[in-house]
Each structure stands twice: as structure tokens, then as C-alpha cells.
Amino acid sequence: MTPVTRSGLLLAAIALIGAVASGWPVSPLVVALVAGVAVAQFPERWRPATIDDLGRFALRLGVVLLGLRLSAGQLADIGLAGLVVVVLTVTATYTATRVVGRRLGLDEDLVTLVAVGFSICGAAAIAGIQDVVRARGAAVAQAVAMVTIFGSAMIAVVPLTADLLGLGPRETAVWAGASIHEVAQVVAAGAAAAPTAVGIAVTVKLARVMLLAPLAVVVGRGRTAGGARTLRVPWFVIGFLLAVGVRSTGVLDPAVLATADRLATGLLAAGMFALGTTVQLRTLAQGTARLFVLAATSTAVAAGVPLALVHLLL
């Protein structure tokens, strides 16, 4: 059996496990990344050969399939006010995170990963944008750790704060969907607030996911301005938008969409495992205090901006 075949079978197995575990409270992407980091600590000869390229392709294909979670109809459901909340929150969170990250002197790639992960959709967004910035595996692991820690804290903070402020189910749902990092975390927070809030919260969250494609282009353009390379829209971004278009037509059976959703999670998990195999633990502690400051700031903006907009617009 060739090294490529062994690596391919390993990633296929991880993708299958990730697909099966897609409904778990703990993100399969996080679990896969941790597993990859664990493998990386073994001697070099134990590390699967050619896994980097295969993992990168799995990430790209997973991002394409993420587009099948979204439709134009879902955007219409949250209304103009909801869309304004989403766009302004994403813009403010991304911009503030980039500015603060630079002031803190953190690695540019790490700052970009945190900015995109906290403003869009957590680990999945980090996985998608990693291919645009070509960030190191250690930077990806650090960004995913931050988005997991702070997003998990928001599961409790948002419902409790909403109750103290006297927000209704719809206002709480919009706030949760616009502020919390991971889809699973949004579901948990929405359910804690009110059963009727879950659907609205997830729809608002998916509207944020829709902005992954244009944000990837913005990040790529910024890299070009810095002289890195000629700007080309990544094929997986185009594929993501095409997938959204296909979902919007309504031609796909719900069973097909459910399968594609699980497959997207599995592919992203496989890609994150591959990234994890490039990480050495000693690199994860670099700049930890400053990274926590950045993550806390990003979370504060991601929570504060939509809360203010909910009060103003809803």
C-alpha cells in the first residue's frame, strides 16, 4: 500500500467519523484537530505521508458543501433589520479584531484566523480561510482553541444576559445568532433562552456563514495589496456560492441535503486532523496572554454590537 493510499484511507475514516458525529455537542472539527496535534507529537516517521495536500483538498471540498446549508429564502426570513444586524456585526468584529491584533503585535495570519472565526462561524470559517492565508497549523490550532473557549462561554452568557435585560424570544434569538461563534453553540444558547428561539437563531447564524465567501475575497485582496501574490478567487469560494444557488432552487431532496451536511462536517474534520499533524505543542504557548486579550476583545465586539442593534432595530 502506497503512502498516498494510507493517508487517503486515514482521512476517509476520520471524515466518516466526523460525519457520524456531526450532531454532537462538541464540534468534530475541534476533536479532529486535537487528535491531529496528538499524532504530531510522535516521531516523524509515524506521521502519515502526503497528508497535507489531501487534507487541504478535504477542507476546500467541505467549504463548498457548507453552501448547501444556505438559501436565499433563509435570508428573506430574518428580514432587512436582521440582515443589517448581521452585516454590521461581522464588519465590526472583523475590523476591530484586525486592528487590536496588530496593536498587540500578534502574527498576521493568526489575527486573520481569529478575526474570521469570531466574526463568521468559528472553526469552519477558520478552516476555510486557512487556505487563503496559508497559515501555519499552530496558528489554526490557537485560533480554534480561542473560538471554542469563548464561544462555549457565550452559551451561558447570552441567555442569562437576555433574561436580565428583559429581551423577548425573537430579540434573544437574533442576538445569539449574530454573536455566538459556532452553529452548535448557537443552538445550545437558543434552546436555553426559549424553544421558539432556536430556529431564528440558527437562521441568523447561517446568514453570517453566507458572508464567508465575500470575506475570503477581502482577505485575499488584502494579501495581494501586501505583495504576496496575484489575487485569484479560490475555486472553493466559487463552489460555495454555486452550492448556495443550488440550495436556493429547492430542487434537492431534504435527505440529500442532510447527507451533504454530514459530509461537509466530515470533510472539514479530516482537513483539521491533517492540519493538526503539523503542530508541535511548544508552538501553541507563544503569545498566549496577548491572544486571550484579542479573543476577549473580539468576543466583546461580537456580543456588544448586535445587542445594541437589536435594541435599536427590533
C-alpha angles and dihedrals in degrees: 000000000000123000090246091054092048092050091046093051091047093052091044090055091049091047090053092050091047091051092051091047095047093112096051120118090238113066112250086216091062093045091049092049092051090049091051092050089051091053090050091063092065121087115293093248089064093057112103112253121240090008093131096066094042091048092049091053091049090053092050094048091047091055090052091054090049085071090068089067091067137066138175089244091062090057090052090052094064093049132220094295091053091050091050090053091050097046095045092045094050092046094048095044095047094045096045092047092051093048095047092043091056092047089053091052095237124158111282095230092049091050091051092050092050092046093052095040095051095042100043123022115321121239095004092056091046089052091050098047093044090078091054096052096030090223123186118263090244091058090051091050092050093049093048091049091054095046090049095049098045095037091053090051089053090060088074100029098057099052093042094048092045090054092049091050093047096240118169124235094266095048091047091049094051091047093049094047093047097045113032117086109220128047091230090052090051091053091051094048093045092051090049091053099046137323090241091055098066098076094048093044093052092047091053089047092052089052086060090050088056088065092062091088098053091041090054088055091049091051091048092049090051090053090051091051087055090056097252100128144314113296115252123167104241114247091235091059090054089046090051092054092046090051090053088052092051092049090049092058091064094223096123120092116239089241090057091049092049091051092047090050092054091044091052090054091047094050093047089049091052090050092049090051089054090050090049091058089067095057126100114199094229090066094056095070094058111117093352097151093050090045091055089051090051093047092048091050092048091050092049091053093044089053101036100048097053092042090056091045092049089056091048102041109026 
